[in-house]
Amino acid sequence: MKNILAIGLVSIGLVGLVGCDVKKTQEGNVTLPKYEVEKTQSGDVTLPKYDVKTPDVNVTTEKKVIEVPKVEVTPAK
């Protein structure tokens, strides 16, 4: 059940990103601390920044009259 939920969420995320224009504006930097018995270096994390421009979507509605044919059914004998 968890796998199906995870796959569904990833699929929804991918569908949302298909129409986006993504531009990376800053590089990321990750320096992890090194440990022995004592800490020799402290960690530093800089995450990358992105500018995301989504497409413009205009949704409109219009009323239409649709003629539905009449169907006559005669029961079998």
N, C-alpha and C positions, 0 to 999 in steps of 0.2 A: 504494500500500500504506500509506503514511504517513497519507494522508487517511482511509482506512477505519479505521485504528487510532485516530486522533484523534477521529473521529465516534463510535466505539464507547466510548471513555473518557468523552467528554462525555455520551453517553446514559446510561451507568452512573451518572455523578455526578448527573444530573438525576433519575433514578429514585430515588436515595438521598435526595434533598432533598424529594421530593414529600410524604413523611410527617412531615417535621420542622417544628417551630415555632421560627422564628428571630426573635430580638428584638435589635435594635441597641442596645448599651449605651453607646457612646461614638462621637462623630463623628471622622472622620479629618482629618488636616491634612498637606498636602504643599506645602512651599515649596522650589522648585527653585533651585539657584544660577544666577546670571546671569553670563555670561562675555563679556568683550570681549578685550582683550589681557591684562588682569589680572582676577583674580577680585574682584567687587565685593560679593558677598553669599554667605554660606555657606548650605548647604541644611539644612532641618529636615523630618523625616518623622515623623508620628504616624499609625499605622494604626488603623482603627476596630476596636472590640471587639464581639463578638457572643456572646449566650447562646443555645445551641442545645439544645432539648429534643426528643429523639427519642421516637416513640411506643413504648409498651410492647407487646411481641409475645410471646404465649404460644403455644408449639408443643407439641402433644400428639400421641401416637400411640395407636391402638387396634387390636387384632387382630380380624379378621373372617374368616369362612369363606365363600368364594364357590364356588358349585357351577358347574362348567364343563360344558356339554353335550358328550356324546360325538358325534363326527362320524365316520361311516363313509364311506369313499371306495372306490368300485369303479372300477378302471382301465377306460379306453375300449378297445373291441376293434378 
